[in-house]
């Protein structure tokens, strides 16, 4: 395709010049005659057990649109395309809200359903309400940010007890005294 986009007699493409590395790479690919000359070297791959987020980061870091997926022995087991990765992150606000409520707040932080107000608009999650301890706030924020489809987290959380000054062993003792 790169060769076809280059007009005869115009080295470096339609405009006759490329100063960027991407332009030089495109020129090299335009003159390639074998598949080996076209491919990334060394090949950029991911393992079958790698996360989708990891695949997206690898694609962005290396500027590739497809990643070969290999097993533990390095054998090809499939291909992940940018479109496949994007489908995971294109989730409805309601699906994101459900995951935050059920997985983060109820199952992980053991909060009662409805203890924290969760609103999602275009992938931006707003957490509003009061947690028992200050130390729970960063956990809730970090875990919410890791939910597939979350673009950003708006922190409107407060806390009843500031346990930020306590060491780990003191936090357990403090909890026992409260009980």
C-alpha positions in Angstrom: 0.0 0.0 0.0 2.8 2.4 0.8 4.4 1.7 -2.6 1.1 2.4 -4.3 0.7 5.7 -2.4 4.1 6.9 -3.7 3.9 8.5 -7.1 6.5 7.5 -9.7 9.5 9.9 -9.7 8.8 11.3 -6.2 11.1 9.9 -3.7 9.7 10.0 -0.2 6.1 10.0 -1.2 3.6 12.4 -2.7 5.2 15.6 -1.2 8.7 14.6 -2.0 10.0 14.8 1.5 9.8 13.0 4.9 11.7 14.3 7.8 10.2 12.1 10.5 11.2 8.6 11.5 7.7 7.5 10.5 8.2 8.9 7.1 11.6 7.1 6.7 10.0 3.9 7.9 7.2 4.3 5.3 9.7 4.9 2.6 11.6 1.7 3.6 8.3 -0.3 3.5 7.4 1.2 0.1 10.6 -0.3 -1.4 10.2 -3.7 0.4 9.9 -6.8 -1.8 9.4 -9.5 0.9 7.2 -9.9 4.0 10.4 -10.0 6.1 11.3 -6.5 4.9 7.8 -5.3 5.9 7.5 -6.7 9.4 8.6 -5.2 12.6 12.0 -6.6 13.7 12.1 -7.8 16.4 8.4 -8.8 16.2 6.2 -7.1 18.8 4.0 -9.8 20.4 2.0 -10.4 23.5 1.4 -13.6 25.4 -2.0 -15.2 25.5 -2.3 -14.6 29.2 -1.5 -10.8 29.0 -4.3 -8.3 29.9 -6.2 -6.3 27.3 -4.9 -3.2 28.9 -1.4 -4.5 28.5 -2.1 -5.2 24.8 -3.4 -1.6 24.3 -0.3 -0.2 26.0 2.1 -2.3 23.9 0.3 -1.3 20.7 0.5 2.4 21.6 4.2 2.2 22.7 5.3 0.4 19.5 2.9 2.2 17.1 1.4 -1.0 15.8 -2.3 -1.8 14.9 -2.1 -5.6 15.3 -0.3 -7.8 17.8 0.5 -11.5 17.3 -0.5 -13.5 20.3 1.9 -16.2 21.3 1.7 -19.1 23.8 4.4 -19.9 26.4 6.6 -21.6 23.7 6.3 -18.6 21.4 3.9 -20.2 18.9 1.4 -18.0 17.3 -2.1 -18.6 18.7 -3.9 -15.5 17.3 -3.9 -11.9 16.4 -5.3 -8.9 18.4 -6.2 -5.9 16.4 -6.7 -2.3 17.7 -10.4 -2.7 16.9 -10.6 -5.7 19.2 -9.0 -3.8 22.1 -11.2 -0.7 21.6 -14.3 -2.9 21.8 -13.5 -3.7 25.4 -13.2 -0.1 26.4 -16.3 1.0 24.5 -18.7 0.0 27.3 -21.9 1.7 28.3 -22.0 4.0 31.2 -24.5 1.6 32.9 -22.2 -1.4 32.5 -19.3 0.6 34.0 -21.5 1.7 36.9 -22.6 -1.8 37.6 -19.0 -3.1 37.7 -17.9 -0.3 40.1 -20.9 -0.8 42.4 -20.7 -4.6 42.5 -17.0 -5.4 42.1 -15.3 -2.5 43.7 -17.6 -1.2 46.4 -19.6 -4.2 47.5 -17.4 -7.2 46.8 -14.0 -5.6 47.5 -14.6 -2.8 50.0 -17.6 -4.6 51.6 -19.8 -1.6 51.5 -23.6 -1.8 51.6 -25.2 -1.2 48.2 -26.0 2.5 47.9 -23.5 3.5 50.5 -21.6 5.5 47.9 -23.3 7.3 45.0 -21.8 6.2 41.7 -22.5 8.3 38.5 -21.0 7.6 35.1 -21.1 10.0 32.1 -19.1 9.1 29.0 -16.8 6.9 31.0 -16.0 9.4 33.7 -17.0 7.9 37.1 -18.0 10.2 39.9 -17.8 8.7 43.4 -19.7 10.7 46.0 -20.3 9.9 49.7 -18.6 9.1 52.9 -16.4 6.1 53.6 -15.5 5.0 57.1 -11.8 5.5 56.9 -9.4 7.8 55.0 -7.3 4.8 53.9 -10.3 3.4 51.9 -10.5 6.5 49.6 -7.3 5.8 47.5 -8.3 2.1 47.3 -11.7 2.9 46.0 -10.3 5.5 43.5 -7.5 3.2 42.2 -9.8 0.1 41.8 -12.5 2.2 40.1 -9.9 3.6 37.6 -8.9 0.0 36.7 -12.5 -1.0 35.6 -12.6 -1.5 31.9 -14.1 1.5 30.1 -13.3 4.1 32.8 -11.8 7.2 31.4 -11.3 9.2 34.6 -12.5 9.2 38.2 -14.0 12.3 39.9 -13.2 12.0 43.6 -16.0 13.5 45.8 -15.4 11.1 48.7 -15.1 12.0 52.3 -14.3 9.9 55.4 -15.4 9.7 59.0 -12.1 8.6 60.5 -8.7 9.9 59.5 -6.4 6.9 59.9 -3.7 8.3 57.6 -1.4 9.0 60.6 -1.6 5.4 61.9 0.9 2.7 61.0 -0.4 -0.6 59.8 -0.2 -2.3 63.2 -1.9 0.7 64.9 -4.8 0.6 62.4 -5.7 -3.0 63.5 -5.4 -1.9 67.2 -7.6 1.2 66.6 -10.3 -0.9 65.0 -10.3 -3.4 67.9 -10.7 -0.5 70.4 -13.6 0.9 68.4 -15.4 -2.4 68.4 
